[in-house]
Amino acid sequence: MTIAVAPTIETGARPLVRELLYTICPVLVASNVALELGWIHDELAKVAARPLYLRSQASDVPWPAHYNHASDRLIRDGGNSPAIWSKADLRPTVLIGLTQAQPAGKIIVRADDDIYRVADLKGRHIGLYKSQRNEKIDHRRATSEHGILAALAVHGLTRSDVQIVDVEDADSHAEVPAETPAGIWAQRRASATSTEGVRSAEARALADGRIDALYDYSIGVAKHLEATGRFKVIEDLDRYPDWTLRIANAPRTISVSKEFAEANRDVIVAFLRAAIRAGRWINANPDAAADIFYRTTIYADRDEIARALRGYDLVPNLSAQNLAGLAIEKKFLLDHKYIANDFDVSEWADASYLEEALAGA
């Protein structure tokens, strides 16, 4: 189903005001900060346009569009798996920016188990998230599967050396409409169930003894789990120099409906100008940015967010390294049947929008 958002015509002599439908993942991307600081609204206003949040719509249809890009005027900033899926199997989009700002991931086990390194997991059960929703790509599963296999490979193990156990989750999207992403994630935090400080489905499975290890790629979760005294981290993939270990649902993608981008180039460039400005501000002000990301992401520890930001560049780019990383993730999704069709990442990317935005930022 395609979500059509009609442009609005103002009365009197004022010009046509175009609406750009947007959606942003609850992760470390500059668009989240640009929105909260009003810079996206400001830049779009300069070209007679305004932003409209996808999930501000009073319908049960919008949330799947965050994953399947079911709109003819949508810009999406966030994890790459849904963007790759949409491009490969669903509809034409243009890749206009990338951001690499995701931890490589950690392997976590119970604190009282005699497991001290990944090699000790041979023959053991590793939990793998599985969504019960079929309307979208299972991006959490894809990210975790990629990370688990990478951790095993670093230690000379393969999938056949361990037992992968599906950990099913309802993957609810029951939040009521909100004007901005922060309104959605505030509802998500308020409704999150916690048992003795353990929230995620995989962590509950680990605590209950259904699995022996989990993979976590969030920010602050491992610290929180360790603080309960019940869990320990036995591997942190960020300690290795191999940058490809950080490739899973990142580098994050800014993608936009192709026809809309071509017909409204100035609107897309304006959005990117705001994101570039925000990225530079984040790089210079990680502590202040952490306060904003605490409101706009799923990460629950301001200090850990600030610490993570010091190691990332939040200015959108289309660097050769990030494009290569995206190609690695696309191949993983294809090889593991998360997507059905192949495509050339370099042909998907159009650097001209970013180049124009950088020239005017």
C-alpha positions in Angstrom: 0.0 0.0 0.0 1.3 3.4 -0.9 0.9 6.4 1.4 0.0 9.5 -0.6 0.5 12.8 1.1 -0.9 15.6 -1.0 1.0 18.9 -1.2 -0.7 21.8 0.5 -1.6 25.0 -1.2 -1.6 28.1 1.0 -4.3 30.8 0.5 -3.6 34.2 -1.0 -0.4 34.9 -2.9 1.7 32.5 -1.0 3.3 29.7 -3.1 2.7 26.0 -3.1 4.1 24.4 0.1 5.4 20.9 -0.5 5.3 18.3 2.2 8.3 16.0 2.6 7.2 12.9 4.5 10.1 11.7 6.7 11.0 8.9 9.1 14.1 8.5 11.2 15.3 5.4 13.1 15.9 5.8 16.9 19.7 5.6 16.4 22.7 7.9 16.1 22.0 9.9 12.9 22.3 13.6 12.5 18.7 14.0 11.2 17.4 13.2 14.7 19.3 16.2 16.1 18.5 18.4 13.1 14.9 17.8 13.7 14.9 18.5 17.4 16.9 21.8 16.9 14.4 23.0 14.3 17.0 23.0 11.5 15.1 20.7 9.1 12.0 22.9 9.4 14.2 26.0 8.8 15.9 24.6 5.8 12.8 23.3 4.2 11.0 26.6 4.8 13.6 28.3 2.6 12.4 26.3 -0.4 8.7 26.5 0.4 8.4 23.0 1.9 7.8 21.5 5.3 8.4 18.2 7.0 5.7 15.8 8.0 6.5 12.9 10.3 5.4 9.5 8.9 4.0 8.3 12.3 2.0 11.5 12.9 -0.7 10.0 10.7 -3.8 8.6 12.5 -3.7 5.2 10.8 -2.2 1.7 11.4 -0.6 1.9 7.9 2.3 4.3 8.4 4.6 2.3 10.6 5.3 -0.4 8.0 6.3 2.3 5.5 9.3 3.0 7.8 10.6 -0.4 6.6 9.1 -0.8 3.1 9.2 2.8 2.0 5.6 2.6 0.8 5.3 6.3 -0.1 6.0 8.3 -3.2 7.5 11.3 -1.2 9.3 9.7 1.7 12.8 10.3 3.0 14.2 7.8 5.5 17.3 8.0 7.7 18.4 5.0 9.7 19.5 1.3 9.6 20.4 0.0 6.2 18.6 -3.4 6.1 15.1 -1.9 5.5 16.5 0.5 2.9 18.3 -2.2 1.1 15.2 -4.4 1.2 13.1 -1.7 -0.3 15.6 -0.9 -3.1 16.2 -4.6 -3.9 12.6 -5.9 -3.8 10.0 -3.2 -3.6 10.4 0.2 -5.2 12.8 2.8 -6.7 14.7 4.9 -4.2 17.9 6.9 -4.3 20.7 6.6 -1.7 21.9 10.2 -0.8 23.9 9.7 2.4 25.6 7.3 4.8 26.6 7.4 8.5 28.7 4.8 10.2 27.8 5.1 13.9 27.0 1.7 15.3 28.9 -0.5 17.8 30.3 -3.7 16.3 28.6 -5.6 19.1 29.2 -7.7 22.2 28.7 -11.3 23.2 27.1 -11.6 26.6 26.7 -14.7 28.8 25.6 -15.4 32.4 28.1 -14.2 35.0 28.1 -17.6 36.8 28.7 -19.7 33.7 32.1 -21.2 32.9 32.2 -19.4 29.6 35.1 -16.9 29.3 35.7 -16.6 25.6 33.8 -17.2 22.4 35.6 -20.5 21.8 33.9 -21.8 24.9 30.5 -21.4 23.1 31.2 -24.4 20.9 28.2 -26.7 21.2 26.3 -24.1 23.2 23.0 -22.2 22.5 23.2 -18.7 21.1 20.0 -16.7 20.9 18.9 -15.1 17.7 16.1 -12.6 17.7 13.0 -13.4 15.5 10.2 -11.0 15.0 6.6 -12.3 14.7 5.7 -9.6 12.2 5.8 -10.5 8.6 5.1 -7.0 7.2 8.7 -6.0 7.2 12.3 -7.2 6.9 13.4 -8.6 10.3 16.2 -6.1 10.6 17.1 -7.0 14.2 17.5 -10.6 13.3 19.6 -9.8 10.2 21.9 -7.5 12.3 22.2 -10.0 15.1 22.9 -12.9 12.7 25.6 -10.9 10.9 27.2 -10.0 14.3 27.0 -13.6 15.7 28.6 -15.1 12.6 31.3 -12.4 12.7 32.1 -13.1 16.3 32.3 -16.8 15.6 34.6 -16.3 12.6 37.0 -14.2 14.6 37.5 -17.2 16.9 37.7 -19.8 14.1 34.2 -21.1 14.6 31.3 -21.3 12.2 27.5 -21.6 12.5 27.8 -25.4 12.6 29.9 -25.2 15.8 27.0 -23.7 17.9 23.3 -24.1 18.2 21.3 -21.1 17.1 18.1 -20.7 19.0 15.3 -18.4 17.8 14.1 -16.0 20.4 10.6 -14.8 19.3 9.3 -11.4 20.0 5.9 -9.8 19.3 7.7 -6.7 17.9 4.8 -4.4 18.8 4.2 -1.1 17.1 1.2 -0.1 19.2 2.2 3.5 19.8 -0.3 6.2 19.1 0.6 8.9 16.5 3.1 11.5 17.5 4.3 14.7 15.9 7.9 13.7 16.0 10.0 10.5 16.5 10.7 11.5 20.1 7.0 11.1 20.9 7.0 7.6 19.6 10.1 6.5 21.5 8.9 8.1 24.8 5.9 5.8 24.5 8.1 2.8 23.8 10.2 3.5 26.8 7.2 3.9 29.1 5.6 0.7 27.9 8.8 -1.5 28.0 8.4 -4.4 30.3 11.3 -5.2 32.7 11.9 -8.2 34.8 14.6 -7.7 37.4 16.2 -5.1 35.2 16.1 -7.3 32.1 14.1 -6.0 29.1 15.0 -7.5 25.8 13.6 -10.8 24.7 17.1 -12.2 24.2 18.3 -11.0 27.7 15.2 -12.7 29.3 16.0 -15.9 27.4 19.6 -15.7 28.7 18.4 -15.1 32.3 16.0 -17.9 32.1 18.6 -20.4 30.8 17.0 -21.0 27.5 20.2 -19.8 25.7 23.8 -19.5 26.8 24.8 -16.3 25.0 23.4 -13.3 23.1 24.7 -10.7 20.7 24.0 -7.1 21.6 24.7 -4.1 19.3 23.0 -1.4 21.3 24.6 1.4 23.3 24.5 1.0 27.1 22.6 -2.3 27.3 25.7 -4.4 28.2 26.6 -1.9 30.9 23.1 -2.1 32.3 23.1 -5.9 32.2 26.5 -6.2 33.9 25.2 -3.8 36.6 22.6 -6.4 37.6 25.4 -8.8 38.6 23.9 -11.6 36.5 25.7 -11.1 33.2 29.2 -10.6 31.8 30.6 -9.5 28.4 33.1 -12.1 27.0 33.7 -10.4 23.6 33.6 -6.8 22.3 34.1 -6.7 18.5 35.0 -3.0 18.7 38.4 -3.9 20.1 39.5 -5.3 16.7 41.1 -3.1 14.0 39.0 -4.8 11.2 36.4 -2.2 10.2 34.2 -4.7 8.5 33.3 -6.2 11.8 31.2 -3.0 12.3 29.1 -3.7 9.2 25.6 -4.9 9.9 22.6 -2.5 10.1 25.2 0.2 9.5 26.4 2.2 7.7 23.1 3.9 8.1 21.4 5.1 5.0 19.5 8.2 3.9 17.3 7.1 1.1 14.4 8.9 -0.7 11.7 8.1 -3.1 13.4 8.4 -6.5 10.7 10.2 -8.5 10.1 12.7 -5.7 13.8 13.4 -5.3 14.1 14.1 -9.0 11.1 16.4 -9.1 11.9 18.2 -5.8 15.7 18.4 -5.8 15.8 21.6 -3.7 13.8 20.0 -1.0 16.1 17.0 -0.7 19.2 19.2 -0.7 17.6 21.4 2.0 17.1 18.3 4.2 20.7 17.3 3.7 21.9 20.8 4.6 20.2 20.5 7.9 21.6 17.0 8.5 25.1 18.2 7.6 24.8 21.2 10.0 23.6 18.9 12.8 26.4 16.4 12.1 29.0 19.1 12.5 27.4 20.3 15.7 27.2 16.8 17.1 30.9 16.2 16.4 31.7 19.4 18.3 29.2 19.0 21.1 28.9 15.3 22.0 27.6 15.8 25.6 24.8 18.2 24.5 24.0 15.9 21.6 23.8 12.9 23.9 20.9 14.7 25.7 19.0 15.0 22.4 19.8 11.4 21.4 18.5 10.2 24.7 15.1 11.5 23.7 15.2 10.4 20.1 16.7 7.0 20.3 16.2 3.6 22.0 19.5 4.1 24.0 18.9 4.6 27.7 22.3 5.8 29.0 23.3 9.4 28.3 26.9 8.9 29.4 27.3 5.9 27.1 25.7 7.8 24.2 28.2 10.7 24.7 31.1 8.3 24.9 30.1 6.6 21.7 29.6 9.9 19.9 33.3 10.8 20.5 34.3 7.9 18.2 32.0 8.7 15.3 31.6 11.2 12.6 27.9 12.1 12.3 28.2 14.2 9.1 26.5 12.3 6.3 28.8 11.2 3.5 29.1 8.7 0.6 32.7 7.7 1.2 34.2 4.8 -0.6 34.6 2.9 2.6 31.0 3.3 3.7 29.8 2.4 0.2 32.0 -0.7 0.4 30.5 -1.5 3.8 27.0 -1.1 2.5 27.9 -3.6 -0.4 29.1 -6.1 2.2 25.8 -5.8 4.1 23.8 -6.1 0.9 25.6 -9.3 0.0 25.0 -10.7 3.5 21.2 -10.0 3.2 21.1 -11.6 -0.2 23.2 -14.6 0.8 21.0 -15.2 3.8 17.7 -14.6 1.9 16.6 -11.4 3.7 16.3 -9.9 0.2 15.5 -11.7 -3.1 17.1 -9.4 -5.7 20.6 -8.1 -6.2 21.6 -4.6 -7.3 24.7 -2.4 -7.6 25.2 -0.2 -4.5 27.3 2.3 -6.5 24.4 2.8 -9.0 21.9 3.3 -6.2 24.0 6.1 -4.8 23.7 9.6 -6.2 26.3 11.9 -4.7 25.1 15.0 -6.5 22.5 15.9 -3.8 25.1 15.7 -1.0 27.6 17.6 -3.0 25.1 20.4 -3.6 24.2 20.4 0.1 27.8 20.5 1.2 28.5 23.4 -1.1 25.7 25.4 0.6 26.1 24.2 4.2 
